[in-house]
Amino acid sequence: MGACESEALYMHQQIHQQIADNLLDNYQGQEPLANYLKKYFSANKKHGSRDRKSISAFCYAHFRDGEIVFPLVQNVSTEINVKQFVASHQEQPLLFIRVRPWQREKVIPKLIAAQITYQEITPTTFAFVNTTSLQNVLELNKEVVIQDINSQALASLLALVPTSMDQVLNVWDACAASGGKSILMFDYLANIKIHVTDIRESILHNCEKRLAEAGIRPSSVQVVDLVYPFEIKKQFDFIFADVPCSGSGTWGRTPEQLKYFKQEQLANYTELQGKIIENLIPALKLHGHLLFATCSVYQNENENNVAKLLATGKFKVVKQQYFKGYDKQADTLFGALLEKIAD
């Protein structure tokens, strides 16, 4: 690179840093940083893709650089190595994909042809630099699912759910969001009928579209607010409840939360989770299974909620664990598989 090019690059970086500083001066955590930046770039078309990446990088670095103070660290589960976990936030997590069944032989040649660098973690889990673009290379949802390595690891709990090709398993994805968990269940559980609900109609629309791309037709798709009691027409054999939470295990991707998350938010989430759990209990068959999951590291949202379920006398734990990502440039999740032992 010549002197003129180096000087031009330096000037561009200075301009981008100034734009980022101005954006951050007006940002108070009122919405996810990604949404805030998206709105700015939509209103300022003058920024090309390189400009957007550079400005965004400066914004995210603002929250990652220097000493990181993790909010409410006293509430983090004792299962978590706090020192390692907090330190991991200085590095952006990787992008992970899960290769769907029988698609591996299609996926690898496409990645090679596109000259995309990847790391093969397992035969079905590949890792990429976070900024890697795959949508024009692979058939997302049909061939692969963009899914954190520990979201994929929840399949180890699904493997403990009794299934049979002789009997249909009625499954409810109770907080479906974008549908990644429904695709995971479809790929790992035998002979299932999936029912999908969420509180957000627009999210459900996108979920249904994504499931169609994956070749999955759910038995029903409904808007349900689980905070309130609802009519139960039939009980389910298995409920996957990835409940709303702080997301504290994923703040490596949204580091602005390190500054703006507050105690009252944690209290609100735990209260919300308690109501959802209470309303889910009648919907599960006797000897049915509930997979309770969060992307949180706070004990209030995880072990404490499992303890509440056990206190009802209606459940026993099959297995519970943290899926730790702070040594993998990945998210940290919690999952607990419980069996209903009494009505």
C-alpha positions as semicolon CSV with decimal commas, in nm:
position;residue;x (nm);y (nm);z (nm)
1;M;0,000;0,000;0,000
2;G;0,143;0,338;-0,102
3;A;0,171;0,646;0,120
4;C;-0,130;0,814;-0,045
5;E;-0,347;0,505;0,002
6;S;-0,240;0,473;0,364
7;E;-0,322;0,837;0,428
8;A;-0,663;0,802;0,261
9;L;-0,740;0,493;0,468
10;Y;-0,639;0,674;0,785
11;M;-0,864;0,969;0,697
12;H;-1,158;0,737;0,631
13;Q;-1,106;0,568;0,966
14;Q;-1,097;0,902;1,142
15;I;-1,422;1,005;0,974
16;H;-1,586;0,673;1,065
17;Q;-1,470;0,705;1,425
18;Q;-1,622;1,054;1,444
19;I;-1,952;0,932;1,300
20;A;-1,953;0,645;1,552
21;D;-1,880;0,885;1,838
22;N;-2,171;1,107;1,732
23;L;-2,404;0,809;1,707
24;L;-2,305;0,686;2,052
25;D;-2,356;1,032;2,203
26;N;-2,724;0,998;2,112
27;Y;-2,761;0,631;2,203
28;Q;-2,894;0,552;2,549
29;G;-2,972;0,182;2,517
30;Q;-3,336;0,249;2,430
31;E;-3,324;-0,025;2,164
32;P;-3,072;-0,286;2,045
33;L;-2,765;-0,119;1,899
34;A;-2,809;-0,317;1,577
35;N;-3,158;-0,168;1,526
36;Y;-3,032;0,182;1,609
37;L;-2,753;0,155;1,351
38;K;-2,986;0,004;1,091
39;K;-3,216;0,304;1,119
40;Y;-2,923;0,543;1,081
41;F;-2,788;0,367;0,771
42;S;-3,137;0,350;0,618
43;A;-3,164;0,727;0,654
44;N;-2,809;0,785;0,526
45;K;-2,770;0,597;0,200
46;K;-2,436;0,768;0,132
47;H;-2,258;0,500;0,337
48;G;-2,151;0,199;0,133
49;S;-2,115;-0,151;0,275
50;R;-1,752;-0,094;0,379
51;D;-1,846;0,231;0,552
52;R;-2,130;0,058;0,737
53;K;-1,905;-0,224;0,855
54;S;-1,636;0,019;0,971
55;I;-1,873;0,252;1,156
56;S;-2,052;-0,042;1,318
57;A;-1,719;-0,192;1,426
58;F;-1,621;0,133;1,600
59;C;-1,959;0,142;1,778
60;Y;-1,934;-0,215;1,905
61;A;-1,569;-0,169;2,003
62;H;-1,680;0,116;2,230
63;F;-1,855;-0,138;2,454
64;R;-1,592;-0,415;2,422
65;D;-1,268;-0,223;2,472
66;G;-1,119;-0,163;2,814
67;E;-1,223;-0,316;3,142
68;I;-1,562;-0,485;3,121
69;V;-1,794;-0,459;3,418
70;F;-2,060;-0,727;3,390
71;P;-2,393;-0,608;3,534
72;L;-2,536;-0,787;3,839
73;V;-2,239;-1,022;3,849
74;Q;-2,348;-1,138;4,195
75;N;-2,649;-1,302;4,029
76;V;-2,443;-1,508;3,783
77;S;-2,469;-1,882;3,843
78;T;-2,190;-2,050;4,037
79;E;-2,168;-2,293;3,744
80;I;-2,011;-2,015;3,536
81;N;-1,642;-1,926;3,546
82;V;-1,707;-1,555;3,588
83;K;-1,352;-1,442;3,509
84;Q;-1,338;-1,632;3,180
85;F;-1,696;-1,542;3,093
86;V;-1,649;-1,167;3,146
87;A;-1,318;-1,165;2,957
88;S;-1,482;-1,333;2,658
89;H;-1,686;-1,020;2,590
90;Q;-1,380;-0,846;2,451
91;E;-1,402;-1,069;2,145
92;Q;-1,687;-1,091;1,895
93;P;-1,847;-1,437;1,885
94;L;-1,821;-1,647;1,573
95;L;-2,094;-1,723;1,323
96;F;-2,205;-2,086;1,343
97;I;-2,416;-2,298;1,112
98;R;-2,575;-2,637;1,161
99;V;-2,573;-2,857;0,852
100;R;-2,908;-3,027;0,822
101;P;-2,941;-3,404;0,768
102;W;-2,818;-3,531;0,430
103;Q;-2,696;-3,185;0,321
104;R;-2,325;-3,204;0,407
105;E;-2,221;-3,326;0,062
106;K;-2,388;-3,022;-0,093
107;V;-2,264;-2,765;0,157
108;I;-1,888;-2,828;0,157
109;P;-1,837;-2,799;-0,222
110;K;-2,035;-2,473;-0,223
111;L;-1,817;-2,323;0,050
112;I;-1,501;-2,431;-0,129
113;A;-1,623;-2,292;-0,463
114;A;-1,703;-1,957;-0,298
115;Q;-1,359;-1,958;-0,129
116;I;-1,516;-1,909;0,213
117;T;-1,292;-1,997;0,505
118;Y;-1,457;-2,209;0,773
119;Q;-1,368;-2,428;1,068
120;E;-1,534;-2,769;1,097
121;I;-1,619;-2,809;1,466
122;T;-1,816;-3,131;1,415
123;P;-1,941;-3,298;1,096
124;T;-2,257;-3,083;1,124
125;T;-2,125;-2,765;1,291
126;F;-1,913;-2,512;1,104
127;A;-1,775;-2,181;1,235
128;F;-1,704;-1,862;1,039
129;V;-1,583;-1,510;1,105
130;N;-1,891;-1,322;1,225
131;T;-1,912;-1,094;0,921
132;T;-1,923;-1,385;0,672
133;S;-2,212;-1,363;0,428
134;L;-2,365;-1,699;0,337
135;Q;-2,708;-1,619;0,196
136;N;-2,588;-1,618;-0,166
137;V;-2,377;-1,932;-0,122
138;L;-2,595;-2,176;0,073
139;E;-2,969;-2,241;0,086
140;L;-3,039;-2,115;0,435
141;N;-3,287;-2,320;0,638
142;K;-3,303;-2,589;0,369
143;E;-2,937;-2,692;0,366
144;V;-2,808;-2,521;0,679
145;V;-2,942;-2,327;0,974
146;I;-2,759;-2,028;1,116
147;Q;-2,752;-2,129;1,481
148;D;-2,507;-2,082;1,764
149;I;-2,310;-2,391;1,857
150;N;-2,478;-2,409;2,198
151;S;-2,826;-2,366;2,056
152;Q;-2,735;-2,670;1,849
153;A;-2,610;-2,846;2,163
154;L;-2,962;-2,843;2,309
155;A;-3,012;-3,143;2,080
156;S;-2,831;-3,346;2,347
157;L;-3,133;-3,287;2,574
158;L;-3,376;-3,362;2,292
159;A;-3,204;-3,699;2,257
160;L;-3,332;-3,788;2,606
161;V;-3,697;-3,743;2,506
162;P;-3,859;-4,084;2,439
163;T;-3,982;-4,111;2,079
164;S;-4,117;-4,389;1,864
165;M;-4,188;-4,429;1,494
166;D;-4,504;-4,616;1,600
167;Q;-4,658;-4,321;1,782
168;V;-4,682;-3,952;1,693
169;L;-4,525;-3,715;1,945
170;N;-4,727;-3,396;1,985
171;V;-4,474;-3,118;2,032
172;W;-4,527;-2,753;2,121
173;D;-4,267;-2,486;2,049
174;A;-4,418;-2,245;2,297
175;C;-4,194;-1,940;2,239
176;A;-4,107;-2,004;1,878
177;A;-3,946;-1,672;1,779
178;S;-3,768;-1,725;1,444
179;G;-3,828;-2,102;1,433
180;G;-3,475;-2,233;1,482
181;K;-3,583;-2,461;1,767
182;S;-3,868;-2,605;1,560
183;I;-3,622;-2,697;1,285
184;L;-3,392;-2,851;1,546
185;M;-3,677;-3,064;1,684
186;F;-3,783;-3,170;1,335
187;D;-3,428;-3,287;1,262
188;Y;-3,366;-3,466;1,593
189;L;-3,702;-3,605;1,711
190;A;-3,877;-3,892;1,534
191;N;-4,239;-3,882;1,415
192;I;-4,354;-3,548;1,554
193;K;-4,633;-3,299;1,497
194;I;-4,512;-2,947;1,575
195;H;-4,738;-2,675;1,709
196;V;-4,590;-2,326;1,703
197;T;-4,685;-2,020;1,909
198;D;-4,545;-1,679;1,995
199;I;-4,682;-1,356;2,134
200;R;-4,572;-1,155;1,826
201;E;-4,775;-1,194;1,506
202;S;-4,503;-1,047;1,281
203;I;-4,243;-1,285;1,427
204;L;-4,476;-1,579;1,369
205;H;-4,520;-1,477;1,006
206;N;-4,144;-1,482;0,957
207;C;-4,121;-1,810;1,149
208;E;-4,378;-1,977;0,926
209;K;-4,190;-1,857;0,616
210;R;-3,864;-1,994;0,754
211;L;-4,021;-2,330;0,835
212;A;-4,155;-2,351;0,481
213;E;-3,802;-2,294;0,350
214;A;-3,692;-2,580;0,574
215;G;-3,963;-2,806;0,433
216;I;-4,161;-2,811;0,757
217;R;-4,537;-2,765;0,777
218;P;-4,641;-2,712;1,142
219;S;-4,974;-2,853;1,256
220;S;-5,075;-2,512;1,385
221;V;-4,936;-2,159;1,412
222;Q;-5,101;-1,934;1,671
223;V;-5,049;-1,608;1,854
224;V;-5,060;-1,694;2,227
225;D;-4,967;-1,474;2,523
226;L;-4,839;-1,726;2,777
227;V;-4,850;-1,472;3,058
228;Y;-5,223;-1,532;3,084
229;P;-5,408;-1,862;3,137
230;F;-5,535;-2,005;2,810
231;E;-5,777;-2,272;2,700
232;I;-5,616;-2,614;2,664
233;K;-5,782;-2,828;2,400
234;K;-5,531;-3,108;2,431
235;Q;-5,217;-3,177;2,629
236;F;-4,877;-3,217;2,471
237;D;-4,618;-3,495;2,493
238;F;-4,333;-3,246;2,479
239;I;-4,305;-2,870;2,528
240;F;-4,000;-2,669;2,433
241;A;-4,009;-2,343;2,631
242;D;-3,721;-2,116;2,535
243;V;-3,859;-1,838;2,751
244;P;-3,798;-1,462;2,721
245;C;-3,492;-1,373;2,926
246;S;-3,216;-1,120;2,982
247;G;-3,010;-1,274;2,704
248;S;-2,705;-1,232;2,927
249;G;-2,537;-1,537;2,777
250;T;-2,539;-1,368;2,436
251;W;-2,412;-1,021;2,527
252;G;-2,091;-1,091;2,340
253;R;-2,308;-1,020;2,034
254;T;-2,491;-0,726;2,193
255;P;-2,227;-0,571;2,420
256;E;-2,430;-0,253;2,472
257;Q;-2,626;-0,452;2,731
258;L;-2,315;-0,456;2,950
259;K;-2,373;-0,087;3,010
260;Y;-2,748;-0,055;3,005
261;F;-2,894;-0,368;3,169
262;K;-3,049;-0,296;3,512
263;Q;-3,166;-0,487;3,820
264;E;-3,531;-0,406;3,755
265;Q;-3,506;-0,567;3,411
266;L;-3,385;-0,892;3,563
267;A;-3,672;-0,880;3,812
268;N;-3,920;-0,822;3,530
269;Y;-3,787;-1,118;3,333
270;T;-3,799;-1,356;3,628
271;E;-4,157;-1,252;3,706
272;L;-4,253;-1,304;3,341
273;Q;-4,088;-1,646;3,334
274;G;-4,272;-1,752;3,649
275;K;-4,608;-1,670;3,493
276;I;-4,523;-1,856;3,172
277;I;-4,409;-2,165;3,360
278;E;-4,723;-2,168;3,574
279;N;-4,945;-2,156;3,265
280;L;-4,750;-2,425;3,079
281;I;-4,785;-2,691;3,349
282;P;-5,149;-2,789;3,272
283;A;-5,066;-2,818;2,900
284;L;-4,822;-3,106;2,953
285;K;-4,932;-3,469;2,972
286;L;-4,848;-3,686;3,268
287;H;-4,501;-3,834;3,197
288;G;-4,458;-3,579;2,922
289;H;-4,138;-3,374;2,901
290;L;-4,066;-3,003;2,929
291;L;-3,745;-2,853;2,797
292;F;-3,696;-2,521;2,977
293;A;-3,424;-2,308;2,819
294;T;-3,278;-1,958;2,835
295;C;-2,977;-1,778;2,691
296;S;-2,901;-1,637;3,035
297;V;-2,625;-1,690;3,292
298;Y;-2,828;-1,552;3,583
299;Q;-2,929;-1,807;3,845
300;N;-3,260;-1,623;3,900
301;E;-3,366;-1,712;3,547
302;N;-3,233;-2,067;3,544
303;E;-3,177;-2,283;3,853
304;N;-3,432;-2,082;4,051
305;N;-3,703;-2,144;3,793
306;V;-3,625;-2,517;3,790
307;A;-3,650;-2,515;4,171
308;K;-3,998;-2,361;4,144
309;L;-4,107;-2,638;3,909
310;L;-3,973;-2,903;4,144
311;A;-4,147;-2,736;4,439
312;T;-4,484;-2,806;4,275
313;G;-4,418;-3,178;4,325
314;K;-4,516;-3,237;3,963
315;F;-4,173;-3,264;3,801
316;K;-3,840;-3,437;3,824
317;V;-3,520;-3,330;3,649
318;V;-3,397;-3,562;3,377
319;K;-3,091;-3,347;3,311
320;Q;-2,998;-2,981;3,340
321;Q;-2,680;-2,799;3,245
322;Y;-2,517;-2,485;3,119
323;F;-2,387;-2,499;2,764
324;K;-2,082;-2,279;2,802
325;G;-1,957;-2,076;2,509
326;Y;-1,701;-1,843;2,665
327;D;-1,414;-2,069;2,561
328;K;-1,553;-2,119;2,209
329;Q;-1,638;-1,761;2,096
330;A;-2,001;-1,865;2,132
331;D;-2,311;-1,800;2,339
332;T;-2,377;-1,952;2,681
333;L;-2,717;-2,118;2,731
334;F;-2,904;-2,303;3,002
335;G;-3,127;-2,602;2,947
336;A;-3,325;-2,827;3,180
337;L;-3,522;-3,130;3,067
338;L;-3,796;-3,224;3,313
339;E;-4,051;-3,505;3,325
340;K;-4,401;-3,444;3,459
341;I;-4,458;-3,706;3,730
342;A;-4,789;-3,588;3,879
343;D;-5,095;-3,388;3,768
